[in-house]
Amino acid sequence: MKKQKVAKELNFGKMLAWQTRGISFGIQVVLLSFMTIYCTNALGMEAVLVGTIAMISKIFDGFTDLFAGYLVDRTKTKWGKGRPYEFAILGLWLTTWLLFSVPEGASMVVKCVWIFIAYAMAQSVFATLLNANQNVYMVRAFRTEESYVKLNSLGGLIVTIGVMIFNVIFPIFEAKIIYSASGWSRLIGFIAVPLAIIGMMRFLFIKEREDVVIDKVEKVNLKDVAAVLKNNKYIYLVAVILFISAVSGSMGIGNYYFLYIVGNVEISGVMGLFGVLAMVTMAFYPKLMKKLSAAKLIQLGCLFSIPGGIILFIANKNLALLAIGGVISGVATLPISFMVNLLIIECATYNEWQDRPRMEGALTSITSFANKLGSAFGSLLIGAMLSAAKFDGTLKVQPESATLMLRFIYAILPMIFGVIIIILLRFYKIDKFKKQMETECEAKRAALSGDMHRHE
C-alpha cells in the first residue's frame, strides 16, 4: 500500500514538475558564481572589493531569513502555506539580470551601490522566500519520507542534469563577452526570461494537500521561534555544516582556474560533462538510504573529497587528471547538496517530538542564514586570498603566486572543508533515536486526527 502511495505521488510528470523550480533556481546560483569574474574582468573592480560587497550583502541577506521563515510558517491561503511564495522566482530573475547590467560608464561608487542593491534584492528578498518555502511546501505536497528521499535524490539528479547542461553551454558564450559589461547584460537577459517561466511550473502543477493534520492545530508565534533557537541544538549543527559547504561552493574559482591555469575558459563547460559520472551515484541514494541515514550518506560522500582534492592539485593543467579529480570531487559534494533537506526535516520532527511546532520554515531559514553567511565569507575569502597572491584581473597572464593560490583554492580547500564536515556530523545524534521519534510523532498525529473527526 505504501509503495502504491509513493508511486502515485511521484510519477515522472510530478517529479519533473517539482524539479523545474530547482533547475531554474540552481542555474541562478551558478550564475552568481560568475559575479566576481564579471566584476573584475568586465567592470575593472578589485577582487577584494567585490568580495567585501558580496559579504556585506549576504550578511544583510541573512538577517531577512528568520523573518521569512516566520512569515511562511504563519501563512494560510487557499493555495496553501508554502506554495504562494513560488512567485518569488520571477523577482529573482529580474534582479539577477539587473545585477549583471551595471552601466559601463558608471563611476566605481555607482558600480558598488548598484551591485549591492541588485544582489541584496535578488538574495535577501526573493531567494530568501524561495529557500524558506522549500521544505514547508514539500512536506505538504507529499506524504512520506520515502517520497522526500526520492525527491532529493532522483529529483536532485534531474536538477543536476539541467544545471550541468547550462554549465557546459554557458562558458562558450562567456568567453566571447568576458571583458564586455554590455555583453554580460544581454546574455543574462536572454537566459533570465525562459528560466523565470520554467521556474513557475512547480506552482502551476503541484498543489499542497488539504489533510495536513498538524497545520489545523498549530499556531506559530515569536515565542515558538525563540524556543527553537534555544532548544533545538541539532539545527545549529546542520547550519554550521551548511556554512562550511557554502564557503567552498561560493568561491567560483573554476572560472579563474580554467582561464589562467588551463588557458581555456570554454573547456570548463566540456569538463563539466564528466560530472555525469558522479551523478550516476545519485540513482543509488534511495537504496543506500534504506541502510544509511542522511547524515551517514553525507559523511560517506565527504570522504571522497580527500582523493579528489589531491588529484586536482597534482593535475595542474592535465585535463585527464582534472576530469578524474572532478568526478571524484563531484561524488563528494552531491550528498550534501541534495540530502541536507532531510536533516532539516528530521530537526522539524524533533521539534514536534518535543511538543513544539514543527516550524520547517523557520528551521530552513536558520540553515539558509548560515548558508548565506558561508557564501558571504567565501566571497570575501577568495577576494582576500587572490589579492594577497597579487592577482590582477586586468592581466591575461598572472604571477606565479596567483596561479599557485588558484590551485590551492580549487583543490585543497574543498578537501579541508570535507574533512571538517565529516568530524562535525559525528555529533549529529538524531540517528540514535530517529525511529522512536518518528513512531511517537505518528501516534500523536493519529490521535489528533481522531479527536478532530469526533468533533466534526
N, C-alpha and C positions, 0 to 999 in steps of 0.2 A: 504493500500500500504506500509506504514511504517513498519507494523508488518511483512509483507511478506519479506521485505528487511532485517530486523533483523534476521528472521528465516533462510534466505538463508546464511547470513554471519555466523551465529552461530549455525549450525548444530553440533551434538555431536562430529563428527570427527574433525571439525575445532577447537572446544572448547578444545578438548583433545590435539590436536597437539600444540595449542598455549601454553597450560599449562605445556608441558613436560619440557621446559627450566626452568619454575618456580619451578617444582618439583626438578630438578637437582640442581638449584641454592639454593633453600630452604634447601635442605639436607646439602649442603656445609656450609651454615650459621649455621645450627645446629651443625655441626662438629666443627666449630670454638669455640663454647661454651664449648667444651671439652678440648680446648688447655691448659687452666690453670691447670686442674687436671692432664693432661698428663705431663706438665712441673713440677708440684710439686711432683707428686707421682712416675712417671717413670724416670724423669731426676734429681730429688732431688733439684730443684730450689726453692728459697723463693717466696712466693706468691706475695709479693710486688715488687720483681724484675721482675717477669713475667708481672705483671700489668703495670709496667713502660715501659718495652719493647713494649708491645702492644699499650700503649698510644702514645709513640713516633712514632711507625709505622703508627698508624692511623692518627696522625696529619700530617705526611708526605703524607700519602694517601689522606687526604682531599684536599691538595693543587693541586693534579692532577685532581680533579673533574671538576673544572671550565674549565680547558683546554679541558678535554674530551667532555664536553657539547658543547663548541665552535666548536670542531672538528666535532662532529656528526651533529650539525646544518648546517655546511658548506659542508657536504658530498653530492655528487651527483654521483651515479654509476648506472650501468644497473640493479643492484639488488635493488636499492632504497637508502634511506637516513639512516635508522636505521638498516635494515636487515643485511648488511655485517658484523656488529660487533658481530653477534651471534657466530662467530668463537672463540671469546674470552673464551667461556665455556671450550674449550679444554685446553687452557693455565691455566685456573682457577683450573682445577682438577689436572693437573701435579704439579703445585706449592703447592696445598693443600697437596698432597701426600708427597712432599719434606718437608713441614712444620712439618709433623709428622714422619719424618725419620732422626732425629738428631742422629749422630753416638753415640753409647752407651758410648764409652770410651773417648769422647771428653772432653776437659777442659771446665770450666764454661764460659770462654771468647768465645770459639768456639761455644758453645751452644747458647749464647746470639746473636752472629753475625749471625749464621745460621737461628735462629728463626726470627730475624729482616728482613733479606733479603728475606726469603721464604714468610713471611707474607706480606711484602711490595709488592712483585711481584704479589702475589695472589690478594691482595686487591687494591693496588694502580694502577695496570695496568689492570688486567683482570676483576675484579669485578667492577671497575670504569667504564669501557667501557660498560659492561652489564647494569649497572644502568643508564648510560647516554642515551642508545638507547631505553630503555623500552617504554617510552611514545611516543617518536618520531615514533617508529615502529608501536605501537598500533593505533595511530590516522591516520596512512597512510595505514593500513591494513583493518581497519573497519571504518564505516561512522558516526554512531550516538551515542549520549550519552547513549541511552538505551543499545547499544552494550557494551559500556565501563562499565556500571553498571553490566551487566551480566558477563563480563569477570573478573571483580574484585570481584564479589560475588559468583556466582555459579562456575565460574572458580577458584576462590580462594578456594572454597570448595574442588575441585579436588586436588589442591596443598596441602592443609592441610591434606587431607586423605593420600596422598603419603608421606608427611613428618612424619605424625603420625605413619604410618606403620614402617617407619625407626626408629622412636623413641621407638617403642615397641621392635623391634628386636635388635637394637644396644647395649643397656645396658647388654643384655645377654652375648654378646661377650666381651664387655668392662670389665665386672667383671673378665674375665679369663686372661686379659692382662694388667690390670690397673697399675701394677708395672713393666711392661716389655716394654722397649723402642723399641726393635725389633718386639715385638708383635703388637705394635701400627702401625708400618710401614707396616707390612704385611697386617693387617686388612684394613687400609685406602687404600692401593694399590688395594686390592680386590674390594673395593667399588668404587674407582675412575674410573676404566675403563668402566664399563657399564653405569655409570651415565654421563660420558662425551659423550657417544654415544646417550643416551636418550636426553641429553641437546641440541643436534643438530636437533631434529625433527621439532622444530618450523621453523628453517631456511629452511628446505627441503620442508615443506608443506604449509607454509603461505607466500604469496607474498604481496608486497606493491602495492597499487593501482597506476595507472598511471594518474589519473584525479584529483590530488590534486592541485586545482587552486592556492592556496596561495604560493605553492612551486615554481610556474612558474614565480612569480614576486618578491618574497622576496630574498634579498641578505643580509646575515648576516655579520657584521664586528665587530671589537672590540668596536667601539663606541656604537653599539646596546647592547652589553653585559654590558657596563658601564651604559647605560641608564636604563637597567633592574635593576641593582644593586642600582641605585639611586632612581628610581621612583615606583617600584613595592613593596610597603610595605607589601602586603599580603604574598608574598613568604617568607619573613623573619619570619612571624608568623608561617607559616607551618613548616619552618626549625627549629624553636625553639621547636615546638611540637614533631617533629621527633627526635630532640636531646634528649629530656626528655624520649621519648619512647625507644630510643636506649640505654640510660643509664640503664634502667630497664631490657631490653631484653638481654643485652650483659654480664650480670654478671654470667651466667651459674651456679647459686647457687644450682640448683636442684640436680646436681651430688653429691655435698658435703652433701646436706641435707639428701638424702636417704642413703648415705654411713655412715654418722656419727650420725644422729638423729634417723632415722628409723632402720639403721643397715643392710640394704639390698639394694645395688645399683641396682640389677637386677629388683626389683619390680617397679622401677621408670618407666620403659617402660610399664609395665602392667597398672600402674596407668594412663598412658597417654591415655589408651583406653577410659577412662571416658570423655576425651576431645571430643569424638564423640557426646556426648550430647550437648556440647556447639556449635559444628559445625552445628548442625541442624538449629540453628538460622540464619545461612547464607543463607539458602534457602528462607527466608522471606525478604532478603535485597531488591530484585527488587520491591516488593510490598511496602515495607517501604519507598523506595526512591521516590515513587510517592507522598508521603505525607511529607517526611523529606528530608532535604538536606544532603549531605555527612557530613558536619560539625556537624549537629544536631545528625546524627546517631552515630558519633564518641563520642559526648558528652554523649549520652544515654548509649553507651557501657561502658564508663569510670565510670559511676555511679555504675556499678556492682563491680568495684574494691574495694569499701568500705566494703560491706558484705563479699566479697571473702577474703580480707586480714584479717579481724577479725576472720573468721572461720579458716583460715590456721594457724594463730598464736595460737589460742586456741587448735588446733588439736594436735600439738606436734607429737607424734608417732601414733596417732589414724588414721588408714587407712580409715575408713568410713568418718571421718570429712575431711581428706585430699582429698578424692575423691570429696566430695561435694564442698569444697572450691576451688578445681581445676577446676570444671565445671563452677562455678560462675566467677572465675577469667578469665577463657577462654572466656566467653561471653564478658568480659570487653576488652580483647586485640584484638579480631578478627576484629572489625570495623576499628581500626586504622591501623592494619596490611594490610588490603586489600582495604580499601576505600580512603586512603590518596592520591593515584594517581589521583583521581577525583578532589581533591583540587588543585593539581599541574596543571591539565588540565584547571581548572577554572582560575588559575593565568595566564596561557598562553592565554586564551581567553580575559582576562583583558588587556594583552599587545596589542593584536590585536585591541581591542576596543579603546585603546589609540593611535592607528595608529602607533604601533611599531611591529616589527616581533614577531611572537608567541614565538619562541625560547623554545620549550619544552625540548630540550636537555640541554640548559643552566639552566633552572629552575629545572629540575630533578637533575642536578649536584649540584646546590646550596643546595637542600634538602639532597642529598646524602652526601655532605660535612658535613652538620650538623649531619646527621645520624652517620657518621664515627667518628666525634668528640665526640658525645654522647657515642658511643661504646668504644672509647678510654678512656673517663672519667670513664665509667662503669668498665672497666678492671682495671684501677688504683684504683678506689673506693673500689672494692671488695678486691683487694690485700691489700690496706691500712687498711681496716676495719678488715679483718681476721688477719693480722699481729698484729694490735693493741689489738685484742682479744686473743693473744697468740696461734693462730692456728699453728700447726706443721704438714706438710704433711707426715712426716716420722712416725708419731704416729697413731696407729689404734684406740686409744681412746683419744678424745680431752678433754681439760679442760672445766669446766662449762662455763667460759667466752666465749669460742669459740662457744660452742653449742647454747648459748643464742644469740650470734651475728648471727649465721646461721639462726635461727628462725626469727630474726628481718629483715634480708635482704630478706629472702624468702617470708615473709608475709606482713610486714608493709611498706617497701619501695615502692613496686608497688602500694599500696593503696595511699600513699602520692603523687606519681607521677601522678596517675589517677586524683586526685582532682585538681592538678595544671593544667593539660591539659583541664579539664572542664572550669576552670576560663579563661585560655588563649583564648579558642575558642569563648568566649563572644565578643572578639574584632575582630573576622573574619566577616567583614561586607559585603562581596561579595554577600551573600544570599539576601540582600535587593534590589540589582539591577541586579541580575543574569539574569532574564528573559529579561529585557530591553537590557542588554549587548549582550546576545546571538541572539536576534532578529535583532539588528543592525549589528552584525557581519555577520549574514546570508545574510542580504541585501547587504553588501559590497562585499561578495564573489560572489553573483549572478550578481552584476554589473561588477565585474572583469571578470567573465566568459563570459558575454555578449560582453564586449569590445574585449576580445581575439578572440571570434568567428567572430566578424565583421572584424578583421584584418587578419584573416586566408584566 
